[in-house]
Amino acid sequence: MLTHADTPTRAATWTGPDPLPRVGTRTNAGKNPREHGEQTPPDLGLELTMNRIAVVAHTGKSLGGGLDELREVLRLRGAGDADWFPVKKSKFVPAAVNKAVKAGADLILIWGGDGSVQRCLDTLIGSPVRLAVLPAGTGNLFATNLGIPKDVADAVDVALKGNERRIDLGRANGEAFGVMAGVGLDAKMIKDADGGLKDALGRLAYVWTGARNISSSRFTARVDIDGKSWFKGQAGCVLVGNMGELTGGISAFPKALPDDGLLDVGVITADSLLDWTRALAKTATGRAADSPFVEQIQARKIDIHINRKMRYEIDGGERKKVDRLKITLKTGAVVVMVP
């Protein structure tokens, strides 16, 4: 979980040149290896369709055999000359992504968790550069929602031979998110349920941690939807989703799609321990809409006013305290490689 101190300065939207033309084999080396008598990599059934690959790797994250395995898999797939941009913290991802784009990359592999992915998405809004996720974090909501496997070789295969999917992104107070943004109990649940409790109890961990945080989470909210008043009253959580699944397999918005041109909005209104438990239990089983203590709607523009400053979260990372959250939708904002 990111802290306020980890929050990066805003990265400028990508404004670089158009990518190099896409061809059937890698050409950034400037020569055809067959013409120079060099040994070509084994044919593993992967047809590379990009000119230059860049790897932006959070060195503190691990998956499988780590970065050594990633280098070997890329070599075997014929992409051993990818450019590497290692970072020690996710807040350095935007600068690394910008360097990769300026170096000519038209496919960026991001190695890390949701914090690294979110910063990569935020930097690539509007760019033709494609993004591939190698889910090496403790929480990988973005990859999970898109069906990207948590295996180094399989994830690389998706990156090099998967399908291109142009997805929408939400923007909360000017910063992009791929999965969800929210204020109130949502942020506290995600933070407190991480780790051993989540591993031991699964979905029930969120019911438990939600109950623990009820008293400190309630606030008065006014939510405007596409310029019209929609909700006003006491709430414990306002959640806006571009994708549907939360950590632990909880489906907050079962029908949400990242390319449907809409964001899903949910407000939990329960005010007693019993009602909270019922509402959270419905959410944990993917039936939040069936609860009388949950209000849901779809929108493109959401304006959330609350009566006191509170921290909000985007894609599982905490941000500074605010009393207003302005959320908009950027359709077709980025191209992601998916299975």
URKARA-V316707 format. One record per run of one state. SS is the DSSP state (A for helix, B for strand, O for the rest). FROM is the first residue (numbers start at 1). LEN is the number of residues. If there is no record, write none. Layout:
# URKARA-V316707
ss: <SS | SS>
from: <FROM | FROM>
len: <LEN | LEN>
This chain:
# URKARA-V316707
ss: <O | A | O | A | O | B | O | A | O | B | O | A | O | B | O | A | O | B | O | A | O | A | O | B | O | B | O | B | A | O | A | O | A | O | A | O | B | O | B | O | B | O | B | O | A | O | B | O | B | O | A | O | A | O | B | O | B | O | B | O>
from: <1 | 4 | 7 | 33 | 37 | 53 | 59 | 66 | 77 | 83 | 88 | 90 | 103 | 107 | 113 | 114 | 125 | 130 | 136 | 141 | 147 | 152 | 162 | 163 | 173 | 175 | 178 | 180 | 185 | 194 | 196 | 202 | 204 | 213 | 214 | 218 | 219 | 226 | 228 | 236 | 237 | 242 | 245 | 246 | 247 | 250 | 251 | 252 | 263 | 269 | 273 | 285 | 288 | 291 | 294 | 300 | 301 | 315 | 317 | 339>
len: <3 | 3 | 26 | 4 | 16 | 6 | 7 | 11 | 6 | 5 | 2 | 13 | 4 | 6 | 1 | 11 | 5 | 6 | 5 | 6 | 5 | 10 | 1 | 10 | 2 | 3 | 2 | 5 | 9 | 2 | 6 | 2 | 9 | 1 | 4 | 1 | 7 | 2 | 8 | 1 | 5 | 3 | 1 | 1 | 3 | 1 | 1 | 11 | 6 | 4 | 12 | 3 | 3 | 3 | 6 | 1 | 14 | 2 | 22 | 1>
